[in-house]
Amino acid sequence: MVHGDACPWNLNCHSCDKFVMSGADLVYWHRKREQWRLLAERAPDGATADYLHEVFEPTARAIVGLVGRRMGKPRIGSTCSA
């Protein structure tokens, strides 16, 4: 978001040259990923654990992408700088 508004670049974060991720954003998503892993580990059976891992997998891949994006463009700020 830009100044609290909707993204004027159609949420095209992967190729946006205005994309910025703060360290706090990154910590938040790392914590979320850890929470999801713990939830899956505590599942009552293997099928449920597998299902939870499958559901969370796209988000986990996105977090890895965000980390890579942040490392490539180490700017600090809000989600998007316009």
C-alpha positions in Angstrom: 0.0 0.0 0.0 1.1 3.5 -0.6 0.3 5.9 2.2 -2.5 3.6 3.3 -4.1 3.5 -0.2 -4.6 0.6 -2.6 -1.5 -0.2 -4.6 -1.6 1.8 -7.9 0.7 -0.8 -9.5 -1.9 -3.7 -9.2 0.1 -5.5 -6.5 2.8 -6.4 -9.0 5.4 -6.7 -6.2 7.8 -9.1 -8.0 8.8 -6.6 -10.7 7.9 -3.4 -8.9 10.9 -1.1 -8.5 9.1 0.7 -5.7 8.7 -2.4 -3.5 10.1 -2.0 0.0 9.9 -4.4 2.9 10.8 -3.3 6.4 12.6 -5.5 8.8 9.5 -5.6 11.0 7.4 -6.9 8.0 10.0 -9.6 7.5 10.0 -10.6 11.2 6.2 -10.8 11.2 6.1 -13.2 8.2 8.9 -15.3 9.7 6.9 -15.6 12.9 3.8 -16.5 11.0 5.6 -19.2 9.1 6.9 -20.7 12.4 3.4 -20.6 13.9 2.1 -22.5 10.9 4.8 -25.1 11.1 4.1 -25.6 14.8 0.4 -25.9 14.1 1.1 -28.6 11.5 3.5 -30.4 13.8 0.7 -30.6 16.5 -1.9 -32.0 14.1 -3.7 -35.0 15.4 -2.6 -37.2 12.5 -0.3 -37.3 9.5 -3.0 -36.6 6.9 -4.0 -33.4 8.7 -0.3 -32.3 9.1 0.2 -32.9 5.3 -2.9 -30.9 4.5 -1.7 -28.0 6.7 1.7 -28.0 5.1 0.1 -28.1 1.7 -2.2 -25.1 2.5 0.7 -23.1 3.9 3.2 -23.9 1.2 2.3 -21.0 -1.2 2.7 -18.5 1.6 6.0 -20.1 2.7 7.2 -19.8 -0.9 6.1 -16.1 -0.9 8.0 -15.5 2.3 11.2 -17.0 0.7 10.6 -14.7 -2.3 10.2 -11.7 -0.1 13.4 -12.5 1.7 15.2 -12.8 -1.7 13.6 -9.5 -2.9 14.7 -7.8 0.3 18.2 -9.0 0.0 18.3 -7.8 -3.6 17.0 -4.4 -2.7 17.8 -3.7 0.9 15.7 -0.6 1.3 13.9 0.0 4.5 10.4 1.5 4.7 6.8 0.5 4.4 5.4 -2.0 2.0 5.7 0.2 -1.1 7.4 3.5 -1.6 5.9 5.9 -4.1 
